Amino acid sequence: MFPGGGQPNMQQLLKQAQKMQEELGKAQRELAEAHVSGSAGGGLVEATVTGAGELVALTIAPAAVDPEDTETLADLVLAAVRDASAAAQKLQAERMGPLTQGLGGGAGIPGLPF
């Protein structure tokens, strides 16, 4: 199960786990501080979310506001928020993917199932 048939060096495994935890924490902090935007209606509605997916700003151009058609405005807002959320998910995958790849499929810590 272990290379060379020996037992794992627990101190080394703990150091690896601690380093991975620190790197994940740093990436999570960076994501929380990063901002990405999405838009709809050719820029009539723009949404800004953090890399963690929190909506922090919403801008609606006056041309998008029609008191007789609030349904279209609501659709534009939803589309802009979804666009920004998709950008946040892409950013998460880019930043977290390399850090979490080693946790799955037996490619992580030797001897552990994840």
N, C-alpha and C positions, 0 to 999 in steps of 0.2 A: 504494500500500500504506500509506503514511503520510499523515496529514492534510496537505494543502498540497503533497504530493509531495516534501517534503524528507526529510533524514535525521533519525533520532531523536537527541535530545540524550542522549548516553551518560551524562553526569554525572547528569542528571535521572532516567534509568532506573535507575541504580545506587542513587540516593537512595531511589527508590520501592521497589526490591527490598529494600534494607536496612530501611526502615521496616516493610514487610510482614513481614520475618523477625522483627523485634523484637516486633511485635504478635502474631505466631503464638507466639513463645517465651513471651510474657507470658500468653497464653491457655492454653498448655499447663501452665505453672506453676500458674495458678489452678485448672485442672481437677485437677491432682495433689493440691491442697490441699482441694478441695471434697469433701464426703461426701454421698452419697445413700443412702437405705435402701429396701429392699423387704421384703415379708412374705408369709407363706403361712399357711393354716390359721387365718384370723381373728386373726393376730398371734401364733400359737403359736411360729412361727419367724421371726426377723428377721435380715436380712443387711444389712451396710453396706459399700459400696464407694466408692472415690474416683471422682472424675469421669473419671479415666483408666481405670477398670475394675478396679482392684486391690481384692480382698476384704480388708477390714481388721477386720471384726467379725462375729460370728455369735452370736445369742442364741437359746437354745432353752428354752421354758417347761417346767417339770417335767411339766405335764399332757400334753405331747407325747411324753414318754418312756414307752414300753411295751416292756419287754424281750421280750414275745412278738410284737411287731410292729415290728421295726426297719425294715422295708421302707417303711412309711408315713412314718416319721420321715425316712428318706433322701429320699423324694419331696418332703416338705415343705421340706427343706433345699435341694434342687435348685430348687424353685419359688421360694423366697425369693431365692436367688442370681440366678436368671434375672430376677426382678422388679427387683432392685437393678441388675443389669447393663443392663436396658432403660432404667431411669431415668438411668443414667450415659451411655448412648448419646444419649438425648434432650438431656441437658445438653451433651454434646460438640457435637451438631448446633446447639444454640442459641448456644454460645460461638464455635465454629469456623466455622460456616456463613458468616456475613457476611465473615469474613476470607479464606476459600478460594473464594468464589464467583467472584472475578475471575480465577481461575487456569484456568477451563475455557472451551471454546467460542470462543476467539479474543477474549474480552472482557477478557483480562488485559493484559499488556504489549504495546503496539502492535508489530506486526511479528513477534511470536513465535507459534508455533502453539498454545500452551496458554493 
